[in-house]
């Protein structure tokens, strides 16, 4: 994991991440990115989540939504 990537993520913490309050935003960003990388590498890595991968021809046309 690059220092530049971690630095950018630390600078752009989400509001809910800022509210959680961290005395070490860089460490928090590193943990967030490590978790993200793990989930991306193994979609089954998180018990209640998955990464759905679709090609552009498998998506729904905005005019075909059910709402």
PDB file of N, H, CA, C and O in Angstrom:
ATOM      1  N   UNK A   1       0.850  -1.164   0.000  1.00  0.00           N
ATOM      2  CA  UNK A   1       0.000   0.000   0.000  1.00  0.00           C
ATOM      3  C   UNK A   1       0.901   1.235   0.000  1.00  0.00           C
ATOM      4  O   UNK A   1       1.811   1.352   0.822  1.00  0.00           O
ATOM      5  N   UNK A   2       0.642   2.140  -0.918  1.00  0.00           N
ATOM      6  H   UNK A   2      -0.097   2.045  -1.586  1.00  0.00           H
ATOM      7  CA  UNK A   2       1.526   3.290  -1.061  1.00  0.00           C
ATOM      8  C   UNK A   2       1.200   4.395  -0.048  1.00  0.00           C
ATOM      9  O   UNK A   2       0.049   4.578   0.350  1.00  0.00           O
ATOM     10  N   UNK A   3       2.230   5.111   0.349  1.00  0.00           N
ATOM     11  H   UNK A   3       3.165   4.962   0.026  1.00  0.00           H
ATOM     12  CA  UNK A   3       2.059   6.235   1.278  1.00  0.00           C
ATOM     13  C   UNK A   3       1.153   7.299   0.676  1.00  0.00           C
ATOM     14  O   UNK A   3       0.372   7.934   1.385  1.00  0.00           O
ATOM     15  N   UNK A   4       1.261   7.490  -0.636  1.00  0.00           N
ATOM     16  H   UNK A   4       1.895   6.974  -1.212  1.00  0.00           H
ATOM     17  CA  UNK A   4       0.450   8.494  -1.321  1.00  0.00           C
ATOM     18  C   UNK A   4      -1.030   8.128  -1.233  1.00  0.00           C
ATOM     19  O   UNK A   4      -1.872   8.982  -0.956  1.00  0.00           O
ATOM     20  N   UNK A   5      -1.336   6.862  -1.469  1.00  0.00           N
ATOM     21  H   UNK A   5      -0.651   6.169  -1.694  1.00  0.00           H
ATOM     22  CA  UNK A   5      -2.723   6.378  -1.402  1.00  0.00           C
ATOM     23  C   UNK A   5      -3.283   6.549   0.011  1.00  0.00           C
ATOM     24  O   UNK A   5      -4.415   7.000   0.181  1.00  0.00           O
ATOM     25  N   UNK A   6      -2.514   6.198   0.993  1.00  0.00           N
ATOM     26  H   UNK A   6      -1.594   5.831   0.855  1.00  0.00           H
ATOM     27  CA  UNK A   6      -2.941   6.324   2.387  1.00  0.00           C
ATOM     28  C   UNK A   6      -3.153   7.799   2.737  1.00  0.00           C
ATOM     29  O   UNK A   6      -4.137   8.151   3.387  1.00  0.00           O
ATOM     30  N   UNK A   7      -2.227   8.654   2.304  1.00  0.00           N
ATOM     31  H   UNK A   7      -1.428   8.368   1.776  1.00  0.00           H
ATOM     32  CA  UNK A   7      -2.336  10.086   2.572  1.00  0.00           C
ATOM     33  C   UNK A   7      -3.585  10.697   1.968  1.00  0.00           C
ATOM     34  O   UNK A   7      -4.251  11.510   2.609  1.00  0.00           O
ATOM     35  N   UNK A   8      -3.909  10.313   0.739  1.00  0.00           N
ATOM     36  H   UNK A   8      -3.368   9.653   0.219  1.00  0.00           H
ATOM     37  CA  UNK A   8      -5.119  10.822   0.092  1.00  0.00           C
ATOM     38  C   UNK A   8      -6.357  10.358   0.844  1.00  0.00           C
ATOM     39  O   UNK A   8      -7.289  11.136   1.049  1.00  0.00           O
ATOM     40  N   UNK A   9      -6.372   9.101   1.255  1.00  0.00           N
ATOM     41  H   UNK A   9      -5.615   8.469   1.089  1.00  0.00           H
ATOM     42  CA  UNK A   9      -7.541   8.563   1.971  1.00  0.00           C
ATOM     43  C   UNK A   9      -7.679   9.216   3.343  1.00  0.00           C
ATOM     44  O   UNK A   9      -8.795   9.477   3.792  1.00  0.00           O
ATOM     45  N   UNK A  10      -6.580   9.478   4.000  1.00  0.00           N
ATOM     46  H   UNK A  10      -5.674   9.267   3.635  1.00  0.00           H
ATOM     47  CA  UNK A  10      -6.616  10.131   5.313  1.00  0.00           C
ATOM     48  C   UNK A  10      -7.152  11.552   5.196  1.00  0.00           C
ATOM     49  O   UNK A  10      -7.859  12.029   6.083  1.00  0.00           O
ATOM     50  N   UNK A  11      -6.817  12.219   4.112  1.00  0.00           N
ATOM     51  H   UNK A  11      -6.242  11.831   3.391  1.00  0.00           H
ATOM     52  CA  UNK A  11      -7.275  13.589   3.899  1.00  0.00           C
ATOM     53  C   UNK A  11      -8.756  13.638   3.533  1.00  0.00           C
ATOM     54  O   UNK A  11      -9.414  14.661   3.722  1.00  0.00           O
ATOM     55  N   UNK A  12      -9.274  12.535   3.012  1.00  0.00           N
ATOM     56  H   UNK A  12      -8.739  11.704   2.859  1.00  0.00           H
ATOM     57  CA  UNK A  12     -10.663  12.499   2.542  1.00  0.00           C
ATOM     58  C   UNK A  12     -11.525  11.530   3.336  1.00  0.00           C
ATOM     59  O   UNK A  12     -12.344  10.814   2.760  1.00  0.00           O
ATOM     60  N   UNK A  13     -11.349  11.501   4.653  1.00  0.00           N
ATOM     61  H   UNK A  13     -10.683  12.083   5.121  1.00  0.00           H
ATOM     62  CA  UNK A  13     -12.197  10.643   5.478  1.00  0.00           C
ATOM     63  C   UNK A  13     -13.652  11.084   5.323  1.00  0.00           C
ATOM     64  O   UNK A  13     -13.940  12.276   5.210  1.00  0.00           O
ATOM     65  N   UNK A  14     -14.553  10.122   5.320  1.00  0.00           N
ATOM     66  H   UNK A  14     -14.319   9.154   5.413  1.00  0.00           H
ATOM     67  CA  UNK A  14     -15.981  10.413   5.229  1.00  0.00           C
ATOM     68  C   UNK A  14     -16.458  11.061   6.529  1.00  0.00           C
ATOM     69  O   UNK A  14     -15.831  10.885   7.573  1.00  0.00           O
ATOM     70  N   UNK A  15     -17.556  11.804   6.472  1.00  0.00           N
ATOM     71  H   UNK A  15     -18.065  11.946   5.623  1.00  0.00           H
ATOM     72  CA  UNK A  15     -18.057  12.459   7.689  1.00  0.00           C
ATOM     73  C   UNK A  15     -18.250  11.480   8.848  1.00  0.00           C
ATOM     74  O   UNK A  15     -17.891  11.792   9.983  1.00  0.00           O
ATOM     75  N   UNK A  16     -18.808  10.309   8.579  1.00  0.00           N
ATOM     76  H   UNK A  16     -19.100  10.055   7.656  1.00  0.00           H
ATOM     77  CA  UNK A  16     -19.016   9.342   9.652  1.00  0.00           C
ATOM     78  C   UNK A  16     -17.700   8.790  10.192  1.00  0.00           C
ATOM     79  O   UNK A  16     -17.622   8.397  11.356  1.00  0.00           O
ATOM     80  N   UNK A  17     -16.670   8.758   9.356  1.00  0.00           N
ATOM     81  H   UNK A  17     -16.733   9.077   8.410  1.00  0.00           H
ATOM     82  CA  UNK A  17     -15.351   8.325   9.823  1.00  0.00           C
ATOM     83  C   UNK A  17     -14.723   9.411  10.704  1.00  0.00           C
ATOM     84  O   UNK A  17     -14.045   9.108  11.686  1.00  0.00           O
ATOM     85  N   UNK A  18     -14.951  10.658  10.348  1.00  0.00           N
ATOM     86  H   UNK A  18     -15.501  10.904   9.551  1.00  0.00           H
ATOM     87  CA  UNK A  18     -14.433  11.771  11.157  1.00  0.00           C
ATOM     88  C   UNK A  18     -15.132  11.810  12.515  1.00  0.00           C
ATOM     89  O   UNK A  18     -14.492  12.047  13.539  1.00  0.00           O
ATOM     90  N   UNK A  19     -16.456  11.575  12.521  1.00  0.00           N
ATOM     91  H   UNK A  19     -16.976  11.383  11.689  1.00  0.00           H
ATOM     92  CA  UNK A  19     -17.238  11.595  13.756  1.00  0.00           C
ATOM     93  C   UNK A  19     -16.761  10.508  14.714  1.00  0.00           C
ATOM     94  O   UNK A  19     -16.784  10.690  15.931  1.00  0.00           O
ATOM     95  N   UNK A  20     -16.326   9.371  14.155  1.00  0.00           N
ATOM     96  H   UNK A  20     -16.307   9.223  13.166  1.00  0.00           H
ATOM     97  CA  UNK A  20     -15.841   8.277  14.999  1.00  0.00           C
ATOM     98  C   UNK A  20     -14.647   8.745  15.821  1.00  0.00           C
ATOM     99  O   UNK A  20     -14.346   8.183  16.874  1.00  0.00           O
ATOM    100  N   UNK A  21     -13.985   9.759  15.339  1.00  0.00           N
ATOM    101  H   UNK A  21     -14.230  10.215  14.484  1.00  0.00           H
ATOM    102  CA  UNK A  21     -12.881  10.361  16.081  1.00  0.00           C
ATOM    103  C   UNK A  21     -11.665   9.475  16.153  1.00  0.00           C
ATOM    104  O   UNK A  21     -11.667   8.456  16.843  1.00  0.00           O
ATOM    105  N   UNK A  22     -10.657   9.849  15.463  1.00  0.00           N
ATOM    106  H   UNK A  22     -10.655  10.677  14.902  1.00  0.00           H
ATOM    107  CA  UNK A  22      -9.413   9.108  15.472  1.00  0.00           C
ATOM    108  C   UNK A  22      -8.279  10.078  15.747  1.00  0.00           C
ATOM    109  O   UNK A  22      -8.194  11.148  15.143  1.00  0.00           O
ATOM    110  N   UNK A  23      -7.422   9.695  16.655  1.00  0.00           N
ATOM    111  H   UNK A  23      -7.491   8.826  17.145  1.00  0.00           H
ATOM    112  CA  UNK A  23      -6.240  10.515  16.910  1.00  0.00           C
ATOM    113  C   UNK A  23      -5.171  10.239  15.865  1.00  0.00           C
ATOM    114  O   UNK A  23      -4.139  10.908  15.820  1.00  0.00           O
ATOM    115  N   UNK A  24      -5.433   9.239  15.022  1.00  0.00           N
ATOM    116  H   UNK A  24      -6.272   8.696  15.059  1.00  0.00           H
ATOM    117  CA  UNK A  24      -4.477   8.855  13.990  1.00  0.00           C
ATOM    118  C   UNK A  24      -5.212   8.644  12.669  1.00  0.00           C
ATOM    119  O   UNK A  24      -5.439   7.501  12.274  1.00  0.00           O
ATOM    120  N   UNK A  25      -5.594   9.738  11.966  1.00  0.00           N
ATOM    121  H   UNK A  25      -5.409  10.667  12.287  1.00  0.00           H
ATOM    122  CA  UNK A  25      -6.330   9.602  10.708  1.00  0.00           C
ATOM    123  C   UNK A  25      -5.579   8.767   9.674  1.00  0.00           C
ATOM    124  O   UNK A  25      -6.191   8.049   8.883  1.00  0.00           O
ATOM    125  N   UNK A  26      -4.259   8.864   9.687  1.00  0.00           N
ATOM    126  H   UNK A  26      -3.762   9.447  10.330  1.00  0.00           H
ATOM    127  CA  UNK A  26      -3.462   8.080   8.734  1.00  0.00           C
ATOM    128  C   UNK A  26      -3.580   6.586   9.031  1.00  0.00           C
ATOM    129  O   UNK A  26      -3.717   5.779   8.112  1.00  0.00           O
ATOM    130  N   UNK A  27      -3.527   6.220  10.296  1.00  0.00           N
ATOM    131  H   UNK A  27      -3.416   6.875  11.044  1.00  0.00           H
ATOM    132  CA  UNK A  27      -3.699   4.825  10.684  1.00  0.00           C
ATOM    133  C   UNK A  27      -5.103   4.337  10.376  1.00  0.00           C
ATOM    134  O   UNK A  27      -5.299   3.198   9.952  1.00  0.00           O
ATOM    135  N   UNK A  28      -6.089   5.222  10.595  1.00  0.00           N
ATOM    136  H   UNK A  28      -5.930   6.148  10.939  1.00  0.00           H
ATOM    137  CA  UNK A  28      -7.475   4.884  10.281  1.00  0.00           C
ATOM    138  C   UNK A  28      -7.622   4.649   8.777  1.00  0.00           C
ATOM    139  O   UNK A  28      -8.260   3.683   8.359  1.00  0.00           O
ATOM    140  N   UNK A  29      -7.040   5.521   7.974  1.00  0.00           N
ATOM    141  H   UNK A  29      -6.522   6.306   8.314  1.00  0.00           H
ATOM    142  CA  UNK A  29      -7.103   5.370   6.519  1.00  0.00           C
ATOM    143  C   UNK A  29      -6.427   4.086   6.079  1.00  0.00           C
ATOM    144  O   UNK A  29      -6.932   3.394   5.195  1.00  0.00           O
ATOM    145  N   UNK A  30      -5.297   3.757   6.679  1.00  0.00           N
ATOM    146  H   UNK A  30      -4.887   4.319   7.397  1.00  0.00           H
ATOM    147  CA  UNK A  30      -4.592   2.520   6.325  1.00  0.00           C
ATOM    148  C   UNK A  30      -5.461   1.301   6.635  1.00  0.00           C
ATOM    149  O   UNK A  30      -5.497   0.355   5.848  1.00  0.00           O
ATOM    150  N   UNK A  31      -6.160   1.310   7.770  1.00  0.00           N
ATOM    151  H   UNK A  31      -6.131   2.078   8.410  1.00  0.00           H
ATOM    152  CA  UNK A  31      -7.030   0.192   8.137  1.00  0.00           C
ATOM    153  C   UNK A  31      -8.222   0.095   7.184  1.00  0.00           C
ATOM    154  O   UNK A  31      -8.625  -1.003   6.800  1.00  0.00           O
ATOM    155  N   UNK A  32      -8.777   1.229   6.808  1.00  0.00           N
ATOM    156  H   UNK A  32      -8.450   2.121   7.120  1.00  0.00           H
ATOM    157  CA  UNK A  32      -9.904   1.245   5.869  1.00  0.00           C
ATOM    158  C   UNK A  32      -9.479   0.674   4.525  1.00  0.00           C
ATOM    159  O   UNK A  32     -10.183  -0.151   3.943  1.00  0.00           O
ATOM    160  N   UNK A  33      -8.324   1.115   4.034  1.00  0.00           N
ATOM    161  H   UNK A  33      -7.752   1.786   4.507  1.00  0.00           H
ATOM    162  CA  UNK A  33      -7.838   0.631   2.741  1.00  0.00           C
ATOM    163  C   UNK A  33      -7.478  -0.852   2.784  1.00  0.00           C
ATOM    164  O   UNK A  33      -7.721  -1.570   1.815  1.00  0.00           O
ATOM    165  N   UNK A  34      -6.908  -1.317   3.884  1.00  0.00           N
ATOM    166  H   UNK A  34      -6.710  -0.733   4.671  1.00  0.00           H
ATOM    167  CA  UNK A  34      -6.565  -2.734   4.011  1.00  0.00           C
ATOM    168  C   UNK A  34      -7.838  -3.574   3.973  1.00  0.00           C
ATOM    169  O   UNK A  34      -7.877  -4.614   3.315  1.00  0.00           O
ATOM    170  N   UNK A  35      -8.877  -3.130   4.675  1.00  0.00           N
ATOM    171  H   UNK A  35      -8.846  -2.285   5.210  1.00  0.00           H
ATOM    172  CA  UNK A  35     -10.154  -3.846   4.667  1.00  0.00           C
ATOM    173  C   UNK A  35     -10.751  -3.843   3.264  1.00  0.00           C
ATOM    174  O   UNK A  35     -11.249  -4.868   2.798  1.00  0.00           O
ATOM    175  N   UNK A  36     -10.704  -2.701   2.594  1.00  0.00           N
ATOM    176  H   UNK A  36     -10.300  -1.868   2.973  1.00  0.00           H
ATOM    177  CA  UNK A  36     -11.227  -2.587   1.244  1.00  0.00           C
ATOM    178  C   UNK A  36     -10.480  -3.510   0.284  1.00  0.00           C
ATOM    179  O   UNK A  36     -11.098  -4.196  -0.530  1.00  0.00           O
ATOM    180  N   UNK A  37      -9.155  -3.524   0.380  1.00  0.00           N
ATOM    181  H   UNK A  37      -8.653  -2.967   1.041  1.00  0.00           H
ATOM    182  CA  UNK A  37      -8.353  -4.393  -0.492  1.00  0.00           C
ATOM    183  C   UNK A  37      -8.669  -5.862  -0.251  1.00  0.00           C
ATOM    184  O   UNK A  37      -8.739  -6.648  -1.196  1.00  0.00           O
ATOM    185  N   UNK A  38      -8.860  -6.237   1.020  1.00  0.00           N
ATOM    186  H   UNK A  38      -8.803  -5.598   1.787  1.00  0.00           H
ATOM    187  CA  UNK A  38      -9.188  -7.623   1.349  1.00  0.00           C
ATOM    188  C   UNK A  38     -10.541  -8.015   0.761  1.00  0.00           C
ATOM    189  O   UNK A  38     -10.690  -9.108   0.214  1.00  0.00           O
ATOM    190  N   UNK A  39     -11.512  -7.136   0.871  1.00  0.00           N
ATOM    191  H   UNK A  39     -11.391  -6.248   1.315  1.00  0.00           H
ATOM    192  CA  UNK A  39     -12.844  -7.428   0.326  1.00  0.00           C
ATOM    193  C   UNK A  39     -12.812  -7.516  -1.194  1.00  0.00           C
ATOM    194  O   UNK A  39     -13.509  -8.340  -1.787  1.00  0.00           O
ATOM    195  N   UNK A  40     -12.011  -6.674  -1.819  1.00  0.00           N
ATOM    196  H   UNK A  40     -11.445  -6.005  -1.337  1.00  0.00           H
ATOM    197  CA  UNK A  40     -11.912  -6.698  -3.271  1.00  0.00           C
ATOM    198  C   UNK A  40     -11.219  -7.967  -3.756  1.00  0.00           C
ATOM    199  O   UNK A  40     -11.614  -8.554  -4.763  1.00  0.00           O
ATOM    200  N   UNK A  41     -10.188  -8.382  -3.035  1.00  0.00           N
ATOM    201  H   UNK A  41      -9.867  -7.906  -2.216  1.00  0.00           H
ATOM    202  CA  UNK A  41      -9.434  -9.581  -3.430  1.00  0.00           C
ATOM    203  C   UNK A  41     -10.246 -10.851  -3.218  1.00  0.00           C
ATOM    204  O   UNK A  41     -10.141 -11.790  -4.006  1.00  0.00           O
ATOM    205  N   UNK A  42     -11.041 -10.889  -2.181  1.00  0.00           N
ATOM    206  H   UNK A  42     -11.126 -10.126  -1.540  1.00  0.00           H
ATOM    207  CA  UNK A  42     -11.856 -12.061  -1.883  1.00  0.00           C
ATOM    208  C   UNK A  42     -13.261 -11.644  -1.530  1.00  0.00           C
ATOM    209  O   UNK A  42     -13.529 -11.350  -0.366  1.00  0.00           O
ATOM    210  N   UNK A  43     -14.181 -11.605  -2.495  1.00  0.00           N
ATOM    211  H   UNK A  43     -13.964 -11.844  -3.441  1.00  0.00           H
ATOM    212  CA  UNK A  43     -15.536 -11.125  -2.235  1.00  0.00           C
ATOM    213  C   UNK A  43     -16.224 -11.820  -1.061  1.00  0.00           C
ATOM    214  O   UNK A  43     -17.151 -11.254  -0.482  1.00  0.00           O
ATOM    215  N   UNK A  44     -15.805 -13.010  -0.699  1.00  0.00           N
ATOM    216  H   UNK A  44     -15.051 -13.469  -1.169  1.00  0.00           H
ATOM    217  CA  UNK A  44     -16.403 -13.714   0.428  1.00  0.00           C
ATOM    218  C   UNK A  44     -15.691 -13.400   1.740  1.00  0.00           C
ATOM    219  O   UNK A  44     -15.978 -14.022   2.762  1.00  0.00           O
ATOM    220  N   UNK A  45     -14.759 -12.435   1.723  1.00  0.00           N
ATOM    221  H   UNK A  45     -14.526 -11.929   0.892  1.00  0.00           H
ATOM    222  CA  UNK A  45     -13.961 -12.116   2.904  1.00  0.00           C
ATOM    223  C   UNK A  45     -14.800 -11.546   4.046  1.00  0.00           C
ATOM    224  O   UNK A  45     -14.487 -11.762   5.217  1.00  0.00           O
ATOM    225  N   UNK A  46     -15.842 -10.832   3.713  1.00  0.00           N
ATOM    226  H   UNK A  46     -16.096 -10.656   2.762  1.00  0.00           H
ATOM    227  CA  UNK A  46     -16.723 -10.270   4.738  1.00  0.00           C
ATOM    228  C   UNK A  46     -17.977 -11.137   4.827  1.00  0.00           C
ATOM    229  O   UNK A  46     -18.579 -11.445   3.799  1.00  0.00           O
ATOM    230  N   UNK A  47     -18.377 -11.530   6.016  1.00  0.00           N
ATOM    231  H   UNK A  47     -17.888 -11.280   6.852  1.00  0.00           H
ATOM    232  CA  UNK A  47     -19.476 -12.481   6.163  1.00  0.00           C
ATOM    233  C   UNK A  47     -20.805 -12.038   5.567  1.00  0.00           C
ATOM    234  O   UNK A  47     -21.527 -12.871   5.018  1.00  0.00           O
ATOM    235  N   UNK A  48     -21.151 -10.774   5.653  1.00  0.00           N
ATOM    236  H   UNK A  48     -20.565 -10.097   6.099  1.00  0.00           H
ATOM    237  CA  UNK A  48     -22.453 -10.335   5.164  1.00  0.00           C
ATOM    238  C   UNK A  48     -22.376  -9.440   3.941  1.00  0.00           C
ATOM    239  O   UNK A  48     -23.276  -8.634   3.703  1.00  0.00           O
ATOM    240  N   UNK A  49     -21.336  -9.568   3.183  1.00  0.00           N
ATOM    241  H   UNK A  49     -20.605 -10.222   3.376  1.00  0.00           H
ATOM    242  CA  UNK A  49     -21.227  -8.724   2.002  1.00  0.00           C
ATOM    243  C   UNK A  49     -20.670  -9.518   0.827  1.00  0.00           C
ATOM    244  O   UNK A  49     -20.099 -10.597   0.986  1.00  0.00           O
ATOM    245  N   UNK A  50     -20.853  -8.955  -0.334  1.00  0.00           N
ATOM    246  H   UNK A  50     -21.317  -8.078  -0.463  1.00  0.00           H
ATOM    247  CA  UNK A  50     -20.296  -9.552  -1.536  1.00  0.00           C
ATOM    248  C   UNK A  50     -20.069  -8.443  -2.551  1.00  0.00           C
ATOM    249  O   UNK A  50     -20.670  -7.372  -2.468  1.00  0.00           O
ATOM    250  N   UNK A  51     -19.202  -8.713  -3.496  1.00  0.00           N
ATOM    251  H   UNK A  51     -18.714  -9.583  -3.563  1.00  0.00           H
ATOM    252  CA  UNK A  51     -18.943  -7.774  -4.573  1.00  0.00           C
ATOM    253  C   UNK A  51     -19.586  -8.350  -5.812  1.00  0.00           C
ATOM    254  O   UNK A  51     -19.235  -9.441  -6.262  1.00  0.00           O
ATOM    255  N   UNK A  52     -20.521  -7.614  -6.353  1.00  0.00           N
ATOM    256  H   UNK A  52     -20.806  -6.728  -5.987  1.00  0.00           H
ATOM    257  CA  UNK A  52     -21.197  -8.055  -7.560  1.00  0.00           C
ATOM    258  C   UNK A  52     -20.498  -7.431  -8.748  1.00  0.00           C
ATOM    259  O   UNK A  52     -20.374  -6.209  -8.832  1.00  0.00           O
ATOM    260  N   UNK A  53     -20.053  -8.245  -9.644  1.00  0.00           N
ATOM    261  H   UNK A  53     -20.154  -9.238  -9.576  1.00  0.00           H
ATOM    262  CA  UNK A  53     -19.352  -7.740 -10.820  1.00  0.00           C
ATOM    263  C   UNK A  53     -20.232  -7.960 -12.045  1.00  0.00           C
ATOM    264  O   UNK A  53     -20.696  -9.069 -12.308  1.00  0.00           O
ATOM    265  N   UNK A  54     -20.444  -6.896 -12.773  1.00  0.00           N
ATOM    266  H   UNK A  54     -20.066  -5.995 -12.559  1.00  0.00           H
ATOM    267  CA  UNK A  54     -21.248  -6.972 -13.987  1.00  0.00           C
ATOM    268  C   UNK A  54     -20.532  -6.242 -15.116  1.00  0.00           C
ATOM    269  O   UNK A  54     -19.768  -5.301 -14.900  1.00  0.00           O
ATOM    270  N   UNK A  55     -20.804  -6.705 -16.304  1.00  0.00           N
ATOM    271  H   UNK A  55     -21.425  -7.469 -16.480  1.00  0.00           H
ATOM    272  CA  UNK A  55     -20.335  -5.988 -17.489  1.00  0.00           C
ATOM    273  C   UNK A  55     -21.391  -4.939 -17.832  1.00  0.00           C
ATOM    274  O   UNK A  55     -22.530  -5.036 -17.375  1.00  0.00           O
ATOM    275  N   UNK A  56     -21.029  -3.956 -18.620  1.00  0.00           N
ATOM    276  H   UNK A  56     -20.104  -3.877 -18.992  1.00  0.00           H
ATOM    277  CA  UNK A  56     -21.963  -2.883 -18.952  1.00  0.00           C
ATOM    278  C   UNK A  56     -23.207  -3.402 -19.668  1.00  0.00           C
ATOM    279  O   UNK A  56     -24.274  -2.801 -19.542  1.00  0.00           O
ATOM    280  N   UNK A  57     -23.100  -4.503 -20.418  1.00  0.00           N
ATOM    281  H   UNK A  57     -22.234  -4.991 -20.520  1.00  0.00           H
ATOM    282  CA  UNK A  57     -24.267  -5.030 -21.116  1.00  0.00           C
ATOM    283  C   UNK A  57     -25.202  -5.826 -20.185  1.00  0.00           C
ATOM    284  O   UNK A  57     -26.257  -6.288 -20.618  1.00  0.00           O
ATOM    285  N   UNK A  58     -24.817  -5.985 -18.913  1.00  0.00           N
ATOM    286  H   UNK A  58     -23.960  -5.610 -18.560  1.00  0.00           H
ATOM    287  CA  UNK A  58     -25.646  -6.706 -17.950  1.00  0.00           C
ATOM    288  C   UNK A  58     -26.377  -5.762 -16.994  1.00  0.00           C
ATOM    289  O   UNK A  58     -27.044  -6.219 -16.066  1.00  0.00           O
ATOM    290  N   UNK A  59     -26.261  -4.482 -17.208  1.00  0.00           N
ATOM    291  H   UNK A  59     -25.719  -4.111 -17.962  1.00  0.00           H
ATOM    292  CA  UNK A  59     -26.898  -3.523 -16.303  1.00  0.00           C
ATOM    293  C   UNK A  59     -28.308  -3.199 -16.775  1.00  0.00           C
ATOM    294  O   UNK A  59     -28.694  -3.542 -17.893  1.00  0.00           O
ATOM    295  N   UNK A  60     -29.059  -2.548 -15.928  1.00  0.00           N
ATOM    296  H   UNK A  60     -28.745  -2.270 -15.020  1.00  0.00           H
ATOM    297  CA  UNK A  60     -30.436  -2.163 -16.252  1.00  0.00           C
ATOM    298  C   UNK A  60     -30.441  -0.767 -16.841  1.00  0.00           C
ATOM    299  O   UNK A  60     -29.761   0.133 -16.348  1.00  0.00           O
ATOM    300  N   UNK A  61     -31.199  -0.602 -17.877  1.00  0.00           N
ATOM    301  H   UNK A  61     -31.751  -1.333 -18.277  1.00  0.00           H
ATOM    302  CA  UNK A  61     -31.375   0.711 -18.487  1.00  0.00           C
ATOM    303  C   UNK A  61     -32.142   1.590 -17.496  1.00  0.00           C
ATOM    304  O   UNK A  61     -33.133   1.125 -16.934  1.00  0.00           O
ATOM    305  N   UNK A  62     -31.732   2.829 -17.259  1.00  0.00           N
ATOM    306  H   UNK A  62     -30.926   3.207 -17.716  1.00  0.00           H
ATOM    307  CA  UNK A  62     -32.414   3.687 -16.287  1.00  0.00           C
ATOM    308  C   UNK A  62     -33.920   3.793 -16.512  1.00  0.00           C
ATOM    309  O   UNK A  62     -34.664   4.009 -15.554  1.00  0.00           O
ATOM    310  N   UNK A  63     -34.381   3.649 -17.729  1.00  0.00           N
ATOM    311  H   UNK A  63     -33.778   3.474 -18.507  1.00  0.00           H
ATOM    312  CA  UNK A  63     -35.822   3.719 -18.023  1.00  0.00           C
ATOM    313  C   UNK A  63     -36.551   2.436 -17.632  1.00  0.00           C
ATOM    314  O   UNK A  63     -37.781   2.401 -17.653  1.00  0.00           O
ATOM    315  N   UNK A  64     -35.822   1.391 -17.279  1.00  0.00           N
ATOM    316  H   UNK A  64     -34.822   1.420 -17.262  1.00  0.00           H
ATOM    317  CA  UNK A  64     -36.431   0.102 -16.961  1.00  0.00           C
ATOM    318  C   UNK A  64     -36.478  -0.185 -15.463  1.00  0.00           C
ATOM    319  O   UNK A  64     -36.635  -1.342 -15.073  1.00  0.00           O
ATOM    320  N   UNK A  65     -36.350   0.822 -14.623  1.00  0.00           N
ATOM    321  H   UNK A  65     -36.223   1.761 -14.940  1.00  0.00           H
ATOM    322  CA  UNK A  65     -36.365   0.608 -13.184  1.00  0.00           C
ATOM    323  C   UNK A  65     -37.767   0.316 -12.705  1.00  0.00           C
ATOM    324  O   UNK A  65     -38.735   0.596 -13.412  1.00  0.00           O
ATOM    325  N   UNK A  66     -37.890  -0.245 -11.510  1.00  0.00           N
ATOM    326  H   UNK A  66     -37.103  -0.473 -10.936  1.00  0.00           H
ATOM    327  CA  UNK A  66     -39.201  -0.605 -10.965  1.00  0.00           C
ATOM    328  C   UNK A  66     -39.797   0.509 -10.128  1.00  0.00           C
ATOM    329  O   UNK A  66     -40.929   0.383  -9.661  1.00  0.00           O
ATOM    330  N   UNK A  67     -39.085   1.571  -9.931  1.00  0.00           N
ATOM    331  H   UNK A  67     -38.166   1.674 -10.310  1.00  0.00           H
ATOM    332  CA  UNK A  67     -39.602   2.677  -9.108  1.00  0.00           C
ATOM    333  C   UNK A  67     -40.436   3.616  -9.893  1.00  0.00           C
ATOM    334  O   UNK A  67     -40.943   4.596  -9.347  1.00  0.00           O
TER     335      UNK A  67
END
